[in-house]
Amino acid sequence: MCKSVNENRRNFLTKGVAASIALAAGENILAASASSSASNANINSITNTENSAVASAIQNNKNIPCKGYAAFDESGILKPWKFDRRAVGVDDILIEIKATSICHSDIHTELGHWGKQIYPQVPGHEIVGVVIAVGSNVKNFKVGDRAGVGCMVDNNDIKTAGVEEQYSPNTIFTYGSPYKKEPTGISQGGYSDYFVVNSHFAVHIPNELSWDEAAPLMCAGITTYSPIIKYMKKGQKVAIIGIGGLGHLGIKIAIAKGADVVAFTTTESKLKDIKAWGAKGVFVRSADDLAKYKAQFDFALSTVPYEYEIAPYIALVKPFGNFTIVGMPVDFSQKLPTLLLSSTKVNVNASLIGGMKETQEMADFCAKSGVRPNIQKITAAEINQAWKDIVAKKARYRVVIDPKSF
């Protein structure tokens, strides 16, 4: 779950792009080597018009021409769109996207569930790829690095943002945020072929992770990792509620952190997968199926992206345990039974992604511990159907878009 893209809410194995790629872009862009002559040779190796245009834009410090899929209204139908991103600034990196994935937040946002939007708008905040240009002030990335971007792209006062940048009022979220630097006036997301981001808001993607495996970690991974490491201890009993893109990663991360996990789902066909991941699955048809688990868990993580009957799930947690909500409903609205809270002493809270330091920690942990998302790969032309499948609980479990298809 990531913050809404209006005021309410708030990636690299390609060594073929080696350090010899010199994409000199005026005084703002650092070349990959001291020799600018290498630049022309590598630009010539780019075969299609769009890539040639990008190379020219880098060299001349111009806006970056991009192709992607955008929402044009609240219909939930995305269409191809050509647009410009800002020129690479002194603090920026330019990423050639290698994988980008779908979050339920994309759907909520573009349907207007979290407030009115400015269109056209490119969604997507699970982005990974290879760095092809860097600004002259950038010290943490170089050309050829594997980089990932999640829900944040910039901050208007980075010195005051702290280590949990997601809570800074000056943070620019990845799509739909008013953003004067961008030609379109708003931040545009990752359903696209190229991406410009302030380097502070990118993480290094470990070599152990494939592009497709890394992309979902940029939102779903950190969204579940952050509250798990805050509220869970090794050996504790953990409930994961809602087994979709977030929930299935929550199961895997909690198990990797040493928890005894029970997963609660209203989709019976997911029980086999839950067992294969090392958790116990409970198929929930009604509140009666939850009664025998009352007060058995030290921590519960709710990933359900809609309002639901939450009371019997809160009751799963022991007194003084934590029940954390990361799935955000329509209008961010969820009814909480105050009498139940007073009688159980469960601490109910919500969590918003994680800071950049924690996001890097999460990516490194998943790489080393073997945590990988279950993915389905699609082309851009299949995005609209994928959105329908996600809403219908048919996705298994994170949908990754091939950026070559934009």
SULQUI-V882633 format. One line per field, one symbol per residue. burial: b if it has 9 or more other ideal C-beta (glycine too) atoms within 8 Angstrom, else e. A space follows every 50 residues. Layout:
burial->???
//
This chain:
burial->bbbbbbebbbbbebeebeeebbbbbeebbbbbbeeeebbeebbeebeeeb bbbbbbbbbebebbbbbbbbbeeeebebeebebbbbbbbebbbbbbbbbb bbbbbbbbbbebebeebeebbbbbbbbbbbbbbbbbebeebebbbbbbbb bbbbbeebeebeebbbebebbbbbbbbebeebeeebbbbbbbbbbbbbbb bbbbbbeebebbbbbbbbbbbbbbbbbbeeebeeebbbbbbbbbbbbbbb bbbbbbbebebbbbbeeeebbebbbebebebbbbeeeebbeebebebbbb bbbbbeeeebebbbbbbbeebbbbbbbbbbebeeeebeebbeebebebee bbbbbbebbbebbbbbbeeebebebbebebeebbebbebbeeeebebbbb bbbeeb
//
